[in-house]
Amino acid sequence: MFKLAIEKQRVEITNRVTGKFSDGQFHLYANDEQIGRMTSGPDGSKFELKEGYEHDQNRFYQMADIPSGTTQQYVDCDDENGWC
């Protein structure tokens, strides 16, 4: 029997991030889900993002569960009686 292995990976989502002004703030969205907001100050723009999202060098990333292949798992089968 094979079992699918899942691992967390950082996936770039920059091309899916959009922004919208609302209530005097610039809110950020990915696939219609609000992921944070952008603020502006004397040091430039800053991003406050929900857990699982990152901003690095003008790119946005999401930590996602990605299938990483399969791992073999031992299963005791009784072939003579036809069950596994």
C-alpha positions in Angstrom: 0.0 0.0 0.0 1.3 3.5 -0.8 0.6 6.6 1.3 0.8 10.1 -0.1 3.3 12.3 1.7 2.5 16.0 2.3 5.0 18.7 3.1 4.8 22.5 3.6 6.4 24.5 0.9 6.6 28.2 0.1 4.6 28.8 -3.1 4.8 32.1 -5.0 1.4 33.7 -5.5 2.4 37.2 -6.6 0.4 37.1 -9.8 -2.8 36.2 -7.8 -2.5 39.0 -5.3 -4.8 42.0 -5.8 -5.4 45.1 -3.8 -8.5 47.2 -3.0 -9.0 50.4 -1.0 -11.6 50.1 1.6 -12.2 52.3 4.8 -9.0 54.3 4.1 -6.8 51.2 4.0 -5.3 49.1 1.1 -6.4 45.5 1.6 -4.6 42.6 -0.1 -6.5 39.6 -1.5 -5.5 36.2 -3.0 -8.2 34.3 -4.8 -10.9 36.6 -3.2 -9.6 35.8 0.3 -8.3 38.8 2.3 -4.7 38.0 3.2 -3.6 41.3 4.8 -3.0 44.9 4.2 -0.4 47.4 3.0 0.5 50.4 5.1 2.7 53.3 4.1 5.0 55.3 6.3 8.2 57.3 6.2 10.2 54.1 5.7 8.1 53.1 2.7 5.4 50.4 2.3 5.0 47.7 4.9 2.8 44.5 4.6 0.8 43.0 7.5 -0.2 39.5 6.3 -2.2 36.7 7.8 -0.3 33.7 9.1 0.8 31.5 6.3 1.6 34.4 3.9 4.9 36.2 3.4 6.3 39.2 1.4 9.9 39.0 0.4 11.7 41.1 -2.3 8.5 42.4 -3.9 7.0 38.9 -4.1 4.2 37.3 -2.2 4.3 33.7 -0.9 1.9 31.3 0.7 2.9 28.3 2.8 0.9 25.4 1.3 0.6 21.6 1.7 2.2 20.1 -1.4 2.2 16.3 -2.2 5.8 15.2 -2.2 5.4 11.7 -3.6 4.5 8.5 -2.0 5.9 6.5 0.8 5.4 2.8 1.0 3.5 1.5 4.0 3.5 -2.2 5.1 0.2 -3.9 5.1 -0.3 -7.5 6.4 -2.3 -9.3 3.7 -3.7 -12.8 3.8 -3.6 -13.7 0.1 -4.8 -17.3 0.7 -8.1 -16.0 2.2 -8.4 -13.1 -0.2 -8.2 -10.2 2.1 -5.7 -7.4 2.6 
